[in-house]
Every structure is written in structure tokens, then in C-alpha cells.
Amino acid sequence: MKKIIISILLLIFSLGIGYQFLDLDIFHQVTAEDLRLKGKVIVLDPGHGGGDHGAQGKAHGTIEKDLNLKVAMNIKKELEKRTDAKVILTRDTDASLLPKIDQKKELQARVDVAKKNHANLYVSIHHDAFTDPSVKGITTHYAPLRLEDRKLAKYVQQAIFNQKIDTNDRGVQGSDYLVLRENSIPAILLELGFISNESDEVRMNSKEFQTKSASGIVDGIIQYLSR
């Protein structure tokens, strides 16, 4: 009898059914119909812009605001190629949303883009920096205690590293960022490497990484919205 039970369990997991017993069904098999995401609205928020430059790389001079926008445009292109979702950027040029720099109002204006467009998902794009140049890796942030946001963060973080990204996987982290806290929809903030770390800075500017990261992020979004 014991052998029969073990055989049944192995069959269940081989069919992918058993993954529902894990923390989340991260290995959900996405079908062609799933990929369409018709009627879904996704807001991509390239952090900083205009007079707010964000972080800057010391080794190669990378300016975060420019890279954030480039990555967001790549993700938008990939989403529109693979799905029927409506994709909205909070900014599509090197400009802030408001005429004067007021960080709190600027961040709230980005959240308001999602509210105004009745979005289903919000993804903020950033690149990290730290005083210790040896620190590197990718982190996905979510609002603490919000289970759906945490699930979205896990889907996206794992999908990025499924692309064989050669840097530290810093996991998902609950963080009290305004764009996460004030969003009423599932929202995450991606830190796609440390601009203060030379190897991460080189990587984040490479075409290979930008292609892989965009593909992974879109995989995670599709998997989350296709549950």
C-alpha cells in the first residue's frame, strides 16, 4: 500500500499538480491562452527622471534615470509582443511627472497613473546603490503584509533568475516605499543590480542582461496574472 501511495504522489508532482501545495504555484504552466492577458492593464514606472538623476555609477558613469527608462521600454515591448495587455509607462521621456521637484508629490503622481487607468499591476524599475562597492545583486521589493504583492514579487524574482543571471539573488523584501504602500493594486519595485558595483554596472548595461531581465520580468508577470 505504501508503494502505491508513493507512486501516486510521484505521478501528481510529475504532472505539475503537486506544486499547488508549495508556498505559491510558481511553476504554473502557461498556455497560449494565458499569454493573451486581454483586458489587463499594467503600469511600468521607470524611476526618477528630469532633474532627479537617481544613482550614478562611479566606474562607468551610468545614470540611473536613463537606464530605468531603457529597461521599462524593453519590458513594455516584450509584454506587447507576447500579450494583449495594455501597457502604460508613467514616463516615456527624460522628464519628471510634475514641473517642480517634490519627491513625495512626484511619487504619488506615479501611483495616480495606475489609479486613473484602473491598472491591474504596477512595476517600478530602479537600480540600487550602496556605500560599499562590493555589494551587488537583484532585489524585488513589495509592501509588507500584502500577500498578493509578495506573491507577485516571488514570481518575478524567480523568473528573472530562471534566465541564468550571473549576480547575487537577494530575494524579495518587504519595504515601505510610497509607490508600494499607496498602491491599491499588486505592486513591486525592482532593483536590478547595484550601480555602485562595477561588475553589476557593466552587466546592467549589456544587451544580454537587458534582454534576459526583460524576458524574465515578463515571464513572472504573465505567470502571476495567469493563475
ZILIN-V427164 format. One record per backbone hydrogen bond with DSSP energy under -0.5 kcal/mol. NH is the residue of the N-H (numbers start at 1). CO is the residue of the C=O. If there is no record, write none. Layout:
NH:CO ; NH:CO
This chain:
5:1 ; 6:2 ; 7:3 ; 8:4 ; 9:5 ; 10:6 ; 11:7 ; 12:8 ; 13:9 ; 14:10 ; 15:11 ; 16:13 ; 17:12 ; 18:12 ; 19:16 ; 20:17 ; 21:18 ; 22:19 ; 26:24 ; 28:25 ; 30:28 ; 35:31 ; 36:33 ; 37:33 ; 37:34 ; 39:84 ; 40:37 ; 42:86 ; 43:121 ; 44:42 ; 44:88 ; 45:123 ; 46:44 ; 47:45 ; 47:125 ; 49:52 ; 52:49 ; 53:51 ; 57:62 ; 61:57 ; 64:55 ; 64:62 ; 65:53 ; 66:63 ; 67:63 ; 68:64 ; 69:65 ; 70:66 ; 71:67 ; 72:68 ; 73:69 ; 74:70 ; 75:71 ; 76:72 ; 77:73 ; 78:74 ; 79:75 ; 80:76 ; 81:77 ; 82:78 ; 83:79 ; 84:36 ; 86:40 ; 87:85 ; 88:42 ; 90:44 ; 95:93 ; 102:100 ; 106:102 ; 107:103 ; 108:104 ; 109:105 ; 110:106 ; 111:107 ; 112:108 ; 113:109 ; 114:110 ; 114:111 ; 115:111 ; 116:112 ; 117:113 ; 118:115 ; 119:114 ; 120:41 ; 121:41 ; 122:186 ; 123:43 ; 124:188 ; 125:45 ; 126:124 ; 126:190 ; 128:193 ; 133:131 ; 135:132 ; 138:168 ; 139:191 ; 140:171 ; 141:139 ; 141:189 ; 142:173 ; 143:187 ; 146:143 ; 147:145 ; 150:146 ; 151:147 ; 152:148 ; 153:149 ; 154:150 ; 155:151 ; 156:152 ; 157:153 ; 158:154 ; 159:155 ; 160:156 ; 161:157 ; 162:158 ; 163:160 ; 164:161 ; 167:165 ; 170:138 ; 170:168 ; 173:140 ; 175:142 ; 177:175 ; 180:177 ; 181:177 ; 182:178 ; 183:180 ; 186:120 ; 188:122 ; 189:141 ; 190:124 ; 191:139 ; 192:126 ; 192:190 ; 193:137 ; 193:191 ; 195:128 ; 195:193 ; 197:194 ; 198:196 ; 201:197 ; 202:198 ; 203:199 ; 204:200 ; 205:201 ; 206:202 ; 206:203 ; 210:206 ; 211:207 ; 212:208 ; 213:209 ; 214:210 ; 215:211 ; 216:212 ; 217:213 ; 218:214 ; 219:215 ; 220:216 ; 221:217 ; 222:218 ; 223:219 ; 224:220 ; 225:221 ; 226:222 ; 227:224
